[in-house]
Amino acid sequence: MIYGKIWTVVNPAVGIPVFLGAVAVASFSVHLAVVSNTTWVKGFLNGGAGKPAVVAMATAAAPPAVEAPVKK
């Protein structure tokens, strides 16, 4: 462990809950920012089906194949 000596300064009974609490607060704030600043997340989380992706298939003839150069 790189920072193993930190537990000689900070009691693990205090340090571990503080660390996990900081991770939880940071995660909550990031998720809140995403939900607050986007338009599609709220609809997605509420079960709204977005517009389906349109897959355009080429109906025209395929482009001509490129021929390999001929060695002389």
C-alpha positions in Angstrom: 0.0 0.0 0.0 1.5 3.3 -1.0 -0.1 5.5 1.7 -0.2 2.8 4.4 1.4 5.2 7.0 -1.6 7.5 6.9 -3.3 5.2 9.4 -0.6 6.1 12.0 -1.9 9.6 11.8 -5.6 9.1 11.1 -7.6 6.6 13.1 -9.3 4.1 10.6 -12.5 4.3 12.6 -12.7 8.0 11.5 -10.8 8.0 8.2 -12.7 5.3 6.4 -16.2 6.8 7.1 -15.0 10.3 6.2 -13.5 8.9 2.9 -16.7 7.0 2.0 -18.8 10.0 2.9 -16.7 12.2 0.6 -17.1 9.7 -2.3 -20.9 9.6 -1.7 -21.2 13.4 -1.7 -19.1 13.8 -4.8 -21.1 11.1 -6.6 -24.4 12.6 -5.6 -23.3 16.1 -6.7 -22.1 14.8 -10.1 -25.4 13.0 -10.7 -27.4 16.0 -9.7 -25.4 18.2 -12.1 -26.1 15.8 -14.9 -29.8 15.6 -14.2 -30.1 19.4 -13.8 -28.1 20.4 -16.9 -29.3 18.0 -19.5 -32.7 17.7 -21.2 -32.7 14.0 -22.1 -31.8 12.4 -18.8 -35.0 13.3 -17.0 -37.1 11.8 -19.8 -34.9 8.7 -19.9 -35.2 8.1 -16.1 -39.0 8.6 -16.3 -39.3 5.9 -18.9 -39.8 8.2 -21.9 -38.9 6.5 -25.1 -36.9 8.8 -27.3 -37.0 9.0 -31.0 -35.6 5.8 -32.5 -32.4 6.1 -34.3 -32.9 6.3 -38.1 -30.8 3.9 -40.0 -30.6 4.9 -43.6 -30.0 2.1 -45.9 -28.7 2.9 -49.3 -31.3 2.0 -51.9 -29.1 3.1 -54.8 -26.7 0.8 -56.5 -23.4 0.1 -54.7 -20.5 2.3 -55.7 -18.2 0.8 -58.3 -15.4 -1.4 -56.8 -12.0 0.1 -56.8 -9.6 -2.1 -58.9 -6.2 -2.8 -57.7 -3.4 -1.2 -59.7 -1.8 -3.5 -62.3 1.9 -4.2 -61.9 3.9 -3.8 -65.1 
